[in-house]
Amino acid sequence: MCGIVGLFLKDKSLEPKLGEMLTSMLITMTDRGPDSAGIAIYGGETKGRTKMTVQSDEPDTAFADLDKTLSKALDGDVTMAVKSTHAILEIPAGTTTQARAVINGLNKGIRVMSRGDSLEIYKEVGLPKDVAAQFDISKMSGTHGIGHTRMATESAVTTMGAHPFNTGDDQCLVHNGSLSNHNSLRRKLRREGIHIETENDTEVGAAYLTWQMQNGATLGEALESSLDDLDGFFTFLVGTKDGFGVVRDPIACKPAVMAETDQYVAFGSEYRALVDLPGIENARVWEPEPSTVYFWSHNAAPTSTEKAA
């Protein structure tokens, strides 16, 4: 099952409402995924700084003086905002790898959820409405975001198994479907130096795109390559620093619907996830085609490319 939602804002006046709209969309998809939920929010970039979202089951002890420890280790100012079991760290740009090594060395059970200049990821086990309330997602602003409600099928119900998955700077992915060749691909990507933490097949999909782009592919090209290299049934929604992309496998048996107006582009596993969006009655609504890559960016015109099945 699983439910996917996404919202890309064209109208800056809607940015303060991004979290509110995404939360409503996410909760609507509860019966497609009641096990866990997560949302990626893009926004709030600070020049010369980058972000790390971290999580702990014991935040009171794990996050105690974490900002001070990192400030000393990175030889630069680190700020921290704790939100329930998560904390958003703002660190000097270019120190992500060093910061991860310091965090791992503390042995406090701190997990890295995301990294990037504008990306924050919040995810936990539980009903989507409870996860959204836990982090006050509805009060967050941003330029775009994606979310996921999970019905676990191929791995345990854990925080780390929840979506979205972040495997590259400001890049994340949510997925509805199942990949049949994820184990062999996971081994290959790890040999290539791609960091993969879980046994979830979705993280392998995200890591595959990261690997392709590290080797010079654009996101569109990476998504096109996935149609050849990934076996299974899938709908991917991928977030990047300036936009998001959608692709479905050649059979496209997993449900998906999109809507576009002058104010936004929206994605949902079902149309009912979109019905409360402003101006939806005048939107262009369509089902994304199989083997077709769609991508919207704040820095470029929207594109779509079709690959023969």
Phi, psi and omega in degrees: 000257181069147179236139179237140173223152177205150181214121178245117186267128172267329184266112183298335181294342179272350186303321177296344182257005184303309182299320180297315182291318179296322179299315178299317179297317182297313182297326179298334181267017184301316184288351172272346181192084183270359187281317180201169182207159177200156178222138172253128179244131176251128178159171174072034180289140178239126182301133178080005182231155172225166186244150166228128172264126180236159184223149174211145175285345178230068188297327183300320180269321184293324184268357181298120178062018179297321179296321179292320178298316181290322178303317180291316183291325183268354181055047180193162183290131176235128176249156184219133174239114182273131177229095181058239182275000181246158172220140176258117178259131171254119186235163177300140179303141177086006182247015185298313181298317179295319180296318178299319180296320179296315181298316179296324181289343180286337180055043180252011180072028178270129181248140177272120179271323183197162174215150179154163182291326184236353187272134169229132178240132177235124179206145180202166172287141178133174178296145180307320180295325180286320178295316180297318179292325181302325184249007182053044182301324184297342181265000184273147176249164179172180182265330179192166181191163176225156181215167185208137170245130191250135164247102189295132178232321187248000178203170187293159176277098181221165176299316182292335178275352178284158177261161002284162174250134179247117181236000177210159182306122177061017179244133175212166186213142168238159195210137169239116180144203182208131177260131183271340183249026186290330181293313179293323180291324177301314179299318180295314182294322177297322176296332178276001177090011179277130183280119177230126187260330190244176176263008181287132182294334180294322178297327176295318176300316178296315181296325178299315180295320177301313180300316179299316182288328174295338179261019170102356180283148168284168177300318179300317178294321178296318178295322177296318180296328180299332180294334178268323191265341181255123178264137177135191178249125185206148163236120179254138167237119187245130175261141175229176184302326185239010179177197174213159181231156181228138171212144175239151180292169185300332179275323175057051180275346177277133187291149178197145176214146180231155177218143180222135173229184176292345184260335187196167164239133183233148178229142175209151174294333177220155182298329183297341176289345185255351194293339181265003179288147181296133177072017183296333181293340179252007184283154167278119184243134181205162174266123179300136184289151173298149175055030180237130179265126175245138179212134176240137182224147175287347183249004181205166178288151178298147181225158169212141178228140182248138178241132182298137179289000000 
